[in-house]
Amino acid sequence: MKKTYKIDVDCANCANKMEDAAKNTAGVKNATVNFMTCSLSPGKMIVEFEDGQEPAAVMKQVLKNCKKVESDCEIFL
């Protein structure tokens, strides 16, 4: 299952780090962060979840991991 979330990120480097943080979260099969849309409004994070995973629970951990990269990161769940 894939879901799209709005994410507030300031720079391409941070977006790449947050993408890696999301990809390395248990329950995430793949993740991408589209930084190009972030300069105008919140960007997009597309997360593909592993089979049988509850997206809401996994996204709480994704947010924690992303906040380790950029403490003021916001993912609009």
KEKOLDO-796442 format. One record per residue (C-alpha): residue in one letter; x, y, z. Coordinates in steps of 0.001 Angstrom, whole numbers, padded with zeros to 6 digits. Layout:
N
ATOM   residuo      east     north        up
ATOM         A         X         Y         Z
...
This chain:
77
ATOM   residuo      east     north        up
ATOM         M    000000    000000    000000
ATOM         K    001244    003486   -000897
ATOM         K    000183    006698    000799
ATOM         T    001143    010318    000158
ATOM         Y    001809    012771    002979
ATOM         K    002594    016474    003000
ATOM         I    006023    017262    004448
ATOM         D    007637    020576    005328
ATOM         V    011357    020477    004492
ATOM         D    013799    023341    003920
ATOM         C    016528    021999    001626
ATOM         A    017294    019198   -000822
ATOM         N    019966    017727    001451
ATOM         C    017511    017483    004357
ATOM         A    014894    015978    002041
ATOM         N    017359    013252    001031
ATOM         K    018223    012548    004665
ATOM         M    014543    012352    005614
ATOM         E    013901    010037    002680
ATOM         D    016683    007753    003954
ATOM         A    015314    007946    007513
ATOM         A    011870    006914    006269
ATOM         K    013280    004080    004141
ATOM         N    015141    002725    007176
ATOM         T    012018    002620    009354
ATOM         A    010570   -000788    010166
ATOM         G    007418   -001389    008153
ATOM         V    008448    000848    005242
ATOM         K    009106   -000884    001925
ATOM         N    010096    002319    000094
ATOM         A    009832    006087    000466
ATOM         T    010458    009144   -001671
ATOM         V    010457    012843   -000809
ATOM         N    009709    015295   -003610
ATOM         F    011666    018408   -002621
ATOM         M    010818    020376   -005771
ATOM         T    007318    021031   -004477
ATOM         C    008566    022047   -001015
ATOM         S    009684    025568   -001919
ATOM         L    006135    026572   -002894
ATOM         S    004170    024687   -000278
ATOM         P    004602    021525    001746
ATOM         G    006319    018869   -000325
ATOM         K    005263    015287   -000789
ATOM         M    006487    012144    000888
ATOM         I    005260    008956   -000741
ATOM         V    005551    005929    001520
ATOM         E    005048    002337    000453
ATOM         F    004320    000114    003426
ATOM         E    005271   -003525    003843
ATOM         D    002381   -005981    003714
ATOM         G    000401   -006200    006933
ATOM         Q    001717   -002950    008399
ATOM         E   -000565   -000310    009934
ATOM         P    000320    002984    008171
ATOM         A   -000604    005223    011136
ATOM         A    001689    003346    013528
ATOM         V    004559    003188    011039
ATOM         M    004248    006904    010237
ATOM         K    004617    007828    013914
ATOM         Q    008032    006160    013828
ATOM         V    008870    007742    010453
ATOM         L    008169    011168    011981
ATOM         K    010423    010395    014972
ATOM         N    013221    009298    012648
ATOM         C    012837    012375    010441
ATOM         K    012932    014667    013486
ATOM         K    016366    013199    014274
ATOM         V    017511    014637    010928
ATOM         E    015710    017973    011211
ATOM         S    014079    018681    014565
ATOM         D    011501    021096    013131
ATOM         C    010383    018685    010413
ATOM         E    006630    018298    010021
ATOM         I    004845    015465    008307
ATOM         F    001142    016120    008077
ATOM         L   -000390    012753    008950
